[in-house]
Amino acid sequence: MPNETITAQYESTPDEHRVIISHGGTRVTIAQNATGYAICSVRAAGNELERYYALDMALDHAAEYLGVDPQSIELPEEATTLGI
């Protein structure tokens, strides 16, 4: 099967904290404002898809968009505090 690998990378900018999840050539980003505002934005191809108060709900949506099981996404340690 083509690219079955799921990758998740954390990055931080002055404006926001992000986890970028990739699978099969598709990318989705979960982002949170750097000031700690707890809403997580789920984005794909630069467009916001939805906002969630909790990381687990944002992760479920991201996994659905990517066509993978949310449990199969290993988040970087730095990303586990998003949405709190």
Backbone as numpy.savetxt, mean C-alpha at the origin, in Angstrom:
# Nx Ny Nz CAx CAy CAz Cx Cy Cz
4.25 -19.60 -14.55 3.42 -18.41 -14.55 4.29 -17.16 -14.55
3.86 -16.10 -15.21 4.64 -14.88 -15.22 4.67 -14.22 -13.84
5.73 -13.58 -13.54 5.97 -12.83 -12.31 4.92 -13.00 -11.21
5.10 -14.02 -10.40 4.21 -14.25 -9.27 4.73 -13.59 -7.99
5.88 -12.92 -8.08 6.47 -12.30 -6.91 5.69 -11.05 -6.51
5.50 -10.92 -5.20 4.87 -9.72 -4.65 5.96 -8.98 -3.88
6.16 -7.72 -4.21 7.14 -6.93 -3.48 6.44 -5.76 -2.80
6.96 -5.38 -1.65 6.44 -4.22 -0.93 7.64 -3.41 -0.44
7.67 -2.15 -0.83 8.77 -1.26 -0.46 8.21 -0.06 0.28
8.92 0.38 1.30 8.53 1.56 2.06 9.40 2.74 1.63
8.78 3.90 1.51 9.54 5.12 1.28 8.87 6.26 2.02
9.68 7.23 2.37 9.19 8.38 3.11 9.67 9.64 2.42
8.78 10.61 2.26 9.12 11.91 1.70 8.77 12.96 2.76
9.12 14.20 2.54 8.72 15.23 3.51 7.20 15.34 3.66
6.44 14.91 2.64 4.99 15.06 2.66 4.22 13.82 3.10
4.77 12.62 2.83 4.01 11.41 3.16 4.89 10.18 3.31
4.30 9.18 3.92 4.91 7.86 4.06 4.15 6.94 3.10
4.89 6.06 2.40 4.25 5.22 1.38 4.77 3.80 1.46
3.88 2.87 1.13 4.30 1.51 0.85 3.82 1.23 -0.57
4.76 0.82 -1.42 4.46 0.53 -2.83 4.50 -0.97 -3.00
3.38 -1.53 -3.42 3.25 -2.98 -3.57 3.13 -3.28 -5.06
3.95 -4.22 -5.53 3.97 -4.59 -6.95 3.73 -6.08 -7.11
3.01 -6.41 -8.17 2.76 -7.82 -8.52 2.38 -7.89 -10.00
3.06 -8.76 -10.71 2.71 -8.99 -12.12 2.73 -7.75 -12.98
3.62 -6.81 -12.69 3.72 -5.59 -13.49 2.75 -4.49 -13.08
1.95 -4.73 -12.05 1.00 -3.73 -11.56 1.49 -3.21 -10.21
1.33 -1.91 -10.00 1.74 -1.29 -8.74 0.57 -0.58 -8.09
0.54 -0.66 -6.77 -0.44 0.10 -6.00 0.31 0.71 -4.81
-0.10 1.92 -4.44 0.57 2.63 -3.35 -0.44 2.89 -2.24
-0.01 2.64 -1.02 -0.77 3.04 0.16 0.04 4.17 0.79
-0.58 5.33 0.95 0.14 6.51 1.44 -0.58 7.13 2.62
0.22 7.72 3.51 -0.31 8.43 4.66 0.43 9.76 4.79
-0.27 10.81 5.13 0.31 12.13 5.33 1.44 12.04 6.36
2.55 12.72 6.12 3.72 12.66 7.00 3.46 13.24 8.38
2.43 14.05 8.52 2.15 14.62 9.83 1.44 13.62 10.74
1.19 12.43 10.24 0.60 11.39 11.06 -0.90 11.29 10.97
-1.51 12.08 10.09 -2.95 11.98 9.89 -3.25 10.55 9.45
-4.12 9.86 10.12 -4.23 8.41 10.03 -4.91 7.86 8.78
-5.42 8.69 7.91 -6.09 8.17 6.71 -5.05 7.60 5.75
-5.32 6.41 5.24 -4.47 5.78 4.23 -5.15 5.92 2.88
-4.43 6.45 1.92 -4.91 6.60 0.56 -4.38 5.44 -0.27
-5.27 4.78 -1.02 -4.86 3.71 -1.92 -4.88 4.29 -3.33
-3.71 4.19 -4.01 -3.57 4.78 -5.35 -3.05 3.74 -6.34
-3.47 3.90 -7.56 -2.95 3.08 -8.66 -2.83 3.97 -9.88
-1.72 3.85 -10.59 -1.46 4.64 -11.79 -1.65 6.14 -11.52
-1.28 6.58 -10.31 -1.37 7.99 -9.97 -2.75 8.48 -9.57
-3.74 7.60 -9.61 -5.11 7.98 -9.27 -5.51 7.41 -7.92
-6.13 8.23 -7.09 -6.61 7.73 -5.81 -7.84 6.84 -6.04
-7.79 5.65 -5.46 -8.91 4.71 -5.57 -9.87 4.83 -4.40
-9.30 4.98 -3.20 -10.13 5.02 -1.99 -9.27 5.48 -0.82
-9.93 5.88 0.27 -9.26 6.23 1.53 -9.82 5.36 2.64
-8.95 5.00 3.56 -9.33 4.14 4.68 -8.70 4.66 5.97
-9.37 4.39 7.10 -8.84 4.77 8.40 -7.84 3.74 8.92
-7.83 2.56 8.38 -6.96 1.51 8.90 -6.11 0.90 7.79
-4.89 0.56 8.14 -3.98 -0.05 7.18 -4.53 -1.38 6.68
-5.14 -2.18 7.55 -5.62 -3.49 7.10 -6.68 -3.37 6.02
-7.55 -2.36 6.12 -8.57 -2.17 5.08 -7.94 -1.69 3.78
-6.95 -0.79 3.89 -6.25 -0.31 2.70 -5.48 -1.46 2.05
-4.88 -2.30 2.87 -4.14 -3.44 2.36 -5.06 -4.44 1.66
-6.25 -4.67 2.22 -7.23 -5.54 1.56 -7.59 -5.02 0.18
-7.82 -3.70 0.07 -8.16 -3.11 -1.22 -7.00 -3.22 -2.20
-5.79 -2.95 -1.72 -4.61 -3.06 -2.58 -4.45 -4.49 -3.08
-4.63 -5.45 -2.20 -4.51 -6.87 -2.58 -5.56 -7.24 -3.61
-6.79 -6.77 -3.41 -7.85 -7.05 -4.37 -7.50 -6.46 -5.74
-6.99 -5.25 -5.75 -6.59 -4.59 -7.00 -5.49 -5.39 -7.71
-4.57 -5.95 -6.93 -3.46 -6.72 -7.49 -3.83 -8.17 -7.79
-4.98 -8.62 -7.28 -5.40 -10.00 -7.50 -4.64 -11.00 -6.66
-4.27 -10.59 -5.43 -3.53 -11.47 -4.54 -4.22 -11.55 -3.18
-3.83 -12.53 -2.39 -4.32 -12.68 -1.03 -3.62 -11.64 -0.15
-4.35 -10.86 0.65 -3.69 -9.86 1.51 -2.64 -10.49 2.44
-2.86 -11.72 2.84 -1.91 -12.40 3.72 -0.58 -12.69 3.03
-0.56 -12.65 1.71 0.67 -12.94 0.97 1.57 -11.71 0.81
1.11 -10.56 1.28 1.89 -9.33 1.19 2.67 -9.14 2.49
3.98 -9.16 2.38 4.84 -8.94 3.54 5.24 -7.47 3.57
4.67 -6.73 4.52 4.98 -5.31 4.62 6.32 -5.09 5.29
7.06 -4.09 4.83 8.27 -3.71 5.53 7.91 -3.22 6.94
8.78 -3.45 7.90 8.52 -3.07 9.29 8.08 -1.61 9.43
8.71 -0.70 8.68 8.39 0.72 8.77 6.94 1.02 8.38
6.33 0.18 7.58 4.98 0.43 7.07 3.90 -0.03 8.03
4.25 -0.80 9.04 3.22 -1.37 9.92 2.50 -0.34 10.78
3.03 0.88 10.89 2.36 1.91 11.68 1.45 2.81 10.86
1.39 2.62 9.54 0.48 3.43 8.73 -0.95 3.19 9.17
-1.76 4.23 9.19 -3.16 4.09 9.52 -3.45 3.97 11.00
-2.43 4.24 11.83 -2.65 4.15 13.29 -2.72 5.55 13.85
